[in-house]
Amino acid sequence: MKNATIIYRKQIKDAGKNIALLIQFVMFPLMAVIMDNAIQVADLPEHFFVGMFAVMHIGMAPLNVTAAIIAEEKEKNTLRVLLFGGVRPFEYLIGTGGYVFSSCMIGAVIFALLGGYRGREFVLFLLIMAAGILVSMFLGAVIGICSKSQIIAASVMTPVMMIFAFLPMIAMFNETIAKVADFAYSQQIQILINGLSSRTTPEPKSLIVLGLSALIAAGMFVGAYRKSALN
């Protein structure tokens, strides 16, 4: 854990040099604060924008930042230097993943406070957000490991990110897309968050889709790692 902690601290220091990545962590929480307080529409569910932007935060920030960090350090050979210096691959991934996860969870806490969640609902909201963030991080790690450069990572990451971030919002207005979106983990995150607001019991389908998505993403990561030059 010592090496993982060092990598974690390294990522925090490097974050100050990359404003574009830092913006990813605060963009959607800030938008939720502005929209939730500035827009008041009749019949609009309370804290509607909190749930919507929380899902976008999950679909974009962890995926984007994880892929960008790994792809950049591969391209600059920083990652290879770390590995030759005695940092084992899983230590690097724990340190980097820990930085991304904790940074994204700060945004999750902001969403929870803005949404007015208290007690048990507050904890459940954070657990739902944490599950979605982990899935997105695995997907981002797969893209970063498989990409030879930041440009390639960005070209692959952008459509994936747009699909998972905006699919739940589009599904609200189109029944056909909603049926397809049911198989996306971000849509099930949206359903689970909405269930907290209405205090309904989560359907097994949501938990199954979310669990399978986590397993598939983790499996893709293991496969990509074994085939990569980092192994």
N, C-alpha and C positions, 0 to 999 in steps of 0.2 A: 504493500500500500504506500510505501515511502515514495517509490518512483511515480505511482499514479498521482499522488499528492503534488509532486513536483510538476508533473505535466499539467495538472489542474491549475496550479499557480501560474505556469507559463502561459496558458491560454488566457487567463485573466489579464496578464500584463500585455499580451499581444492584442487583446480586444481594444485597448485604448488607441492602437494604431490603425484600426479598421472601423471607422465610423459607420460604414455601410452595413456591416454585420450587427453592430450595436443597435442600429435603427430597427432591425428585424424584431428585436426583443420588446421594444416599446411602441412600435407603430400601431398595432391593433388594440392593445390596452388603452392607448391615448385616444384612438378613434372612438372606442366604446364610451369612454368618459365624455367626450365631446358630443357624440350623437345621442347618448342616453339623457343628457341634460339639456340639449338644445332643441331636440325634436319631440314634440308632444302631438300625437295624432289620435283622434277618437278611434276606439275599438282596437288600437294597437296593444298587444299584450305588454304587461309591465316588464321593464328591462329587456325588451325584445332585442335590442342591439347588443346586449351583453352576451347572450347565447350565440348570436350570429358571428360576432367578431371573435369570440372564444374559439369557435371551430376553425375560423380562418387562421387564428394564431397557431393552433395545433397543426394545421395543414401546411403552413408555410415556414414559420420560424425554425423549428428544430430540424426539419428536412433541409432547408436552405443552408443554415449555418453549419450543420454537420458535414454536408457534402462539400461546401466551400472550404472549410478548414482542412479536411483530409486531402482534397484535390490540390490545394495550394502547397501544402507541406510535401506532398509527393512530387509535385512539379519542381519545387525548389530543392529537393533532396534533403530537406530538413528532417523528414520522417526517417529516411534511411540512416542518417547520421545518428539520430536518437536510438534506433534499434541496434546499430553497431556499437553504440556507447553503453550498451547494457540494459536499455529499457526494452522489456519484452512487449510484444504486440498487444497482449490483453491489458497490460498496464497502461499503455498509451491510450487504448480505446476507453478504459475506465476513466482515466483522467480527462480526456477530451469530452467523453459522453457526460461525465459528471458536471463539467462546466456548462455544457449546452442545456442539460436537464435542469440544473439549479437556476440558470438564467431564465429559462422558459417558465419555470414554476413561480418565479417572482411575478410574472405577468398573470399567471393563473390566480394568485392570491388577490391581485388587483381586481380581476374579473369577479371573484367570489365576494369581495367586499362591496363592489359596485352593484352586484346583483342582490345584495341584501341577505345572503345566506348566513345562517347562524347554526351553531352546534353541530348536530349530526349532518344536516344538509351541507354545511360548510366543508366538513371532512369528506363527504361523498363527492362533492363537486371537485375537490382537489384530486381525489383518487381517479375520477373519470378523466380529468385533464392529464394526470400523470400517465395513465394508460395510453391515451392518444399520443402524447409527446414521445413516449418510448417507441411506439410503432413508427412514427415519423423519423425518429432518430436512426432506427435500423435502416429504413429506406434511404435516408441521406447518406449513411455510412456505405451502403451498397454502391450508390452512385459515385461517391468519392473514391472508393477503392478501385472501381472499374474504370475510372476516368484517368487519362494520362495527363490532362491539363485542366486548368480552371475553366477554360473556354468550353471544352467538351463537357465538363460537369455541369456548367450553366445551361448548355443547350439541351441536355437530358433532364436536368432538374426542373427547368421552368414548366414544361407541359405537365409533368407529374404533380408538381406543386399546385398548379392552377386547377387541376382536376379535383384533387382532394380538398383544396381550400374552398372552392366555389361551387362544387357539386351540390352540397346540402342547400345552399341558398337558391340555386336554380331549381332544385327539386320542389321547393315550396310553390312554384308557379307552373309546374308541368308534371302531370301525373305519369306520363310515360318515362320521363327522366327519373322520377321518384322511384319507380319500380327498379330501375337499374341501380340507382344510388343506394338502395337497401343493402347491396353487397359491399359497399364502401365503408371502411371503419369510421371515416369522418362523419358520414350520415348517421351512423349509430351513436356516435358521440353526441350529435345534435339531438337525437331522440332521447338519450339518457338525460341530457341537461334539461330538455323541455319537461321530462318526467319529474325532475326535482321541483320545478316551479309549480307543476300541477299536482305534485305529491302522489303520483301514480306509481304502482309497482313496476319495475323494469321487466320487459318481456324477455323470455329466454333467448329469443332470436338476436336481440341486441348484444347480449353477453357472448353468445356463440360466435357471431360475426367478429366481434372485437377480439375474442380469444384466438380465433383462427387467423385473423389478420396479424396478430402478434407472432404466432408460430410461423406463418409463412414468411413474414419480414425477417424474423430471426434466422430461418432456414436459408433464405436468400443471402443474408449477410455471411453465414458460415460458408456457403458455397462460393461466394465471391471472394472471401478471404483466402480460402484454400487455393483458388486459382490465381490469386494475385501475386505480384512480385514481393509483397510484404511477408509472405509465409516463409 
